[in-house]
Amino acid sequence: MAARAPASRRLSRRAERIVEDGLARLNDERLRRILRTAAGQRVLFTGLALRLRPAAARGVSTSIQFVLTDDGTPAGTWTVGLDGVGSARSRRHSANDAAVTLTLELIDLGRMAVGRLDPGVAVISGKLDLAGDYGVLLKLSGLLTPKRS
């Protein structure tokens, strides 16, 4: 009889599926409504942390800070911290030691998370402002874009 995965791992997988499947089906208005809630943001950032490929995150011990706005007003600050051995954890707080800070609208982060907005296009169009070590983001290219089967 196979052992069941720990509850935290099952919850993590479920959160990733919600981000990958559930949020992708929503139109922009419903996506924005969900992301305006603390629970919606938690699901999104849990999914972002989970989508990092362990091989890409291995050896990277740093933090990435997300400063979110909603129609120009502050909507929260989140940090995705990498432990150097291939796993990541998201938290709702700012990080003084973040290697890179991304500033963007909630809806644009949601669009990137579900594959409707390319991060490169977001930078070029001014929807995503980057400050800090861009090399960290290049190493972790899967952070902002969905996994492709």
C-alpha positions, 0 to 999 in steps of 0.5 A: 500500500502506497503512502499518501503524500503529506497534507501540506504537499497535497495542498501545495499541488492543489494550489498549483492546479488552481493557478494553472487551471482555474485562474486561466479560465477566468476573464480579466474582471473575475481574475482581478476580483479574486486577486484583490483578496488576501486569499486570492493573492495567497493562492497565486503566490503559492502557485508561483513558488511551486512552479519554480523548477527545482533544477533552475532554483538549485544553488539560488539562495535569494528573495524576489519581491513583488510590489503590487498595485491595483489601479495605481493604489498599493495592493500588497507586497509579497516575497518569494524566497529561494533556499538554494536547494531547489525549493521556494516559499512565498510570504506576504511581506517586504524583503530588505534583502531582495535581489530583485523587485518587480512592481506591477498591477495585480491584473498584469501579474495574474495575466502573466501567471496564466499565460496571457501576458509575456513577462518580456512584453510586460517589461517593454510595455512598461507594465512591469518595472524591474529593479535589482539583479535581472540575472536572478530572473533569467535563472528562474525564467519559469517563475512568471510563466506557466509550465508547458506540458 
